Amino acid sequence: HPEVAHTQKFLARLYVRLGRYDDADELYQLARRTREATLGAEHPLTARLLADISELQLKRGRFADATASNARALELQEKVLGPRHTDLANTLKTAALLLYSVGEYRAALEQQHRAIAIMESQFGKHHLK
């Protein structure tokens, strides 16, 4: 059931906050499988979960895994939510952090500028979000 995946994700986020990354990773992967089974591999909530997984992998220094998860999340979000959705912008910010972490500063700037453009198009330039 989708609520099971939501609860698994919430617990994984708590584990991240506690620095229990192995436990968080295990629960995130379980939540991903649950979401894929209940909602489908191309559902927006599945894409959001992939973005969360990429953030954890970035925290763990697993840049190749984080990049792959982030790329899949971006692909899905753009496909199912469209190119101007705020979830996509948030995932682009993670992509920028990934690129920055590996010294790809120009590419990081491009992703960050794209994220800002999406947020401004949705909320305006002076919104407090």
C-alpha positions in Angstrom: 0.0 0.0 0.0 1.3 3.5 -0.8 1.0 4.6 2.9 3.4 1.8 3.8 6.0 3.4 1.5 5.3 6.8 3.0 5.9 5.5 6.5 9.1 3.8 5.4 10.3 7.0 3.8 9.5 9.0 6.9 11.5 6.6 9.1 14.4 6.7 6.6 14.4 10.5 6.9 14.6 10.1 10.7 17.5 7.7 10.3 19.3 10.2 8.1 18.9 12.9 10.8 20.3 10.5 13.3 23.3 9.7 11.1 22.2 6.1 10.7 22.8 6.1 7.0 22.9 2.3 6.5 19.4 2.0 8.1 18.2 4.9 6.1 19.5 3.4 2.8 17.8 0.1 3.6 14.4 1.8 4.3 14.7 4.1 1.3 15.3 1.1 -1.0 12.4 -0.7 0.6 10.1 2.3 0.1 11.3 2.6 -3.5 10.3 -1.0 -4.2 7.0 -0.5 -2.4 6.2 2.6 -4.4 7.2 0.9 -7.7 4.9 -2.0 -6.8 1.9 0.0 -5.7 2.1 3.2 -7.7 4.4 2.3 -10.6 8.0 3.1 -11.5 7.0 6.4 -13.3 4.8 7.9 -10.6 5.7 11.4 -9.2 6.1 10.0 -5.7 8.5 7.3 -6.9 10.5 10.0 -8.6 10.6 12.1 -5.4 11.8 9.1 -3.5 14.7 8.6 -6.0 15.6 12.3 -5.4 15.7 11.6 -1.6 17.8 8.5 -2.2 20.3 10.6 -4.3 20.5 13.1 -1.4 21.4 10.3 1.0 24.0 8.9 -1.4 25.5 12.4 -1.7 25.8 12.7 2.1 27.5 9.3 2.1 30.0 10.4 -0.6 28.7 7.9 -3.1 28.8 10.3 -6.0 28.3 7.8 -8.8 25.3 6.3 -7.1 23.9 9.7 -6.2 24.4 11.0 -9.8 22.6 8.0 -11.2 19.6 8.3 -8.8 19.4 12.0 -9.3 19.5 11.6 -13.1 16.7 9.1 -13.0 14.6 11.3 -10.7 15.2 14.3 -13.0 14.2 12.2 -16.0 11.0 11.0 -14.4 10.0 14.3 -12.9 10.4 16.1 -16.2 8.4 13.4 -17.9 5.5 13.1 -15.4 5.4 16.6 -13.9 6.7 18.8 -16.7 9.7 21.1 -17.0 8.3 23.9 -14.7 7.4 21.9 -11.6 8.9 22.8 -8.2 9.8 19.1 -7.4 12.0 19.2 -10.5 13.6 22.5 -9.2 14.4 20.8 -5.9 16.0 17.9 -7.6 18.0 20.2 -9.8 19.4 21.8 -6.7 20.6 18.4 -5.6 22.1 17.9 -9.0 23.9 21.2 -8.6 25.3 20.1 -5.2 26.5 16.8 -6.8 28.2 18.7 -9.6 29.8 21.1 -7.2 31.0 18.3 -5.0 33.0 16.8 -7.9 34.4 20.1 -9.1 32.0 20.7 -12.1 31.3 24.3 -11.2 30.0 25.5 -14.5 27.5 22.6 -14.8 26.5 23.2 -11.1 25.8 26.8 -11.9 23.6 25.8 -14.9 21.5 23.4 -12.8 21.2 26.0 -10.0 20.1 28.7 -12.5 17.6 26.4 -14.0 16.2 25.6 -10.5 15.9 29.3 -9.7 14.1 30.0 -13.0 11.6 27.3 -12.2 11.0 28.6 -8.7 10.7 32.2 -9.9 8.2 31.2 -12.6 6.1 29.4 -10.0 6.3 31.9 -7.1 7.7 35.1 -8.5 11.1 36.7 -7.9 10.4 38.0 -4.5 8.5 35.1 -2.9 9.8 34.0 0.5 9.8 30.3 -0.1 
